[in-house]
Structures are given as C-alpha cells and as structure tokens.
Amino acid sequence: MRSMSEPTYFILTALLDGPLHGYAIIKRAEEQSGGRVRLAVGTLYGALDRLAGTGLIAVDREETVGGRPRRYFRITEDGAEAVTEEAKRMARAARIVFGRPGTALS
C-alpha cells in the first residue's frame, strides 16, 4: 500500500470516534493535526467523494439543519484498517530516526 496523504489521514482519523458532518471533519482534522491540515470546503468534499468511492468512508445519514442539508460520514471497516496501517507505517518510519543514538524525541 502506498502512503496516504496527510489530509486523507486526518479525515479518516477524524471519523474514528463516530460519524461527522463536513464542517466538523474540517475542525477535527485541524485540531488533530495541530493546525497543519486546514481543509477548504471544496477540497474536503472532493476528498470525501474519493474516499467514499474507494469504500474507506460511507454516508451515515443526512438531515436538514436551518434549511440546509447536512450529510454525515462514517469510516468503514476498510477505512479504519487503512488508517491503522498508515499509523503503523509512520511509527516504523519514526523508529528509524528516533532509534539512532543521540536522537531525542521532542
């Protein structure tokens, strides 16, 4: 499996605790990434369509709030497996650097 982009990683990670709508995914990804991942609405929905197309996420439900439709997404079993494998890959890569003598974790 090839490595996943940082925005994809944080979109999937945002959904690990349960379904979220688009704006909540944007906020959670920004929080979890320490502000590195700031998704524009258009970018997010393009990514959500792509992730749904590959089966990593699915639409959980739709509702109307203040006259506007709100779609909630959930991570699928395949999505949870993919983000977990990516986290393991990154941990292995980090061990190469942090396992060197004189290298401190900061």
N, C-alpha and C positions, 0 to 999 in steps of 0.2 A: 504494500500500500504506500502511496506517495504521501508526503507530509501535507497536512491541511493548512490552509491559510489561517492567520491569526483571527480575522473576523469570523470565519466559519467555526473555528474552535470555540470562540466566546459566545457565538449564537447558540451552539449546541450546549455548551456549559450552562448558559442562562436557563435552558429548558430542563435541566436535570432535576430541579425541585418541583416541577409541575408546569402545566400549560400557562402561557403568557400571550398577551396581545403584542402587536408590533412596537408600540411606544415603550412598553415595559421591557421588551427584549433589548431595545436600544439602551435604556437606562441601566439594566442589569449588566449588559456586556461592557458598558463604560465603567461601571463600578468594579466589576470583577477584573478588568484589565488594568486597573489603576489609572484610568483615563486615556490609555493608549488607543483603544478601539472606540472611535466615535462614528457611528454609522449614520449616514444620511438616509432619509426615508426611502428614497428610490433605490439606493444600494441595498438596504435591508430587504425590501420586497423582492428584488431580483434574486438575492441570495436565498430567501425563503422559498421562492418558486423553484429554484435549482435544487435545494435540499429536499423539498417535497417530491420533486421529480425523480430523485435518486433513492427515495424511500428512507431518508435519515430523519425526517420530521413528517408530521401529518397535521391537517387541520383538525383541531379538537372540537371546536364549536364556533358558532357565530351568534352575535347578539347585536342589538341596536342600543347605542348609548347616546343620549342627546340628539336623536335623529340621525346619527351616523353609524354605519355598520362597523363592528369591531370583530375581527377574526382572531381566535386564539389558536396557537400552535402547540403541539406536544412533540417531544422527542420519541422516536420509535426505538424498539429494541436494537435494530441495526445502528441507529444513530448513537445510542448510549454505548454500544460496543465500539463504534468508530472513534468517539471522543475519548473513551477509556484507553484504547490502543494508542491514540496520539499522545495522551498524557504519559503513558509508559515509554513511548519513543523519546519524548522530550526529557524524561527523567534519566533514561540511559545516556542520552547525549550530555546532559548536565554532569553526570557522574564522571565522564571522561575529563571534563575541565576541573571539577571540584575534587576529584580524586588525586590530583597531582600534588606532590609535596609543596608546601608553601602557599597553596591556594586556599584562601579563606572565603567562606560563604558570607556575602554581605547583603 
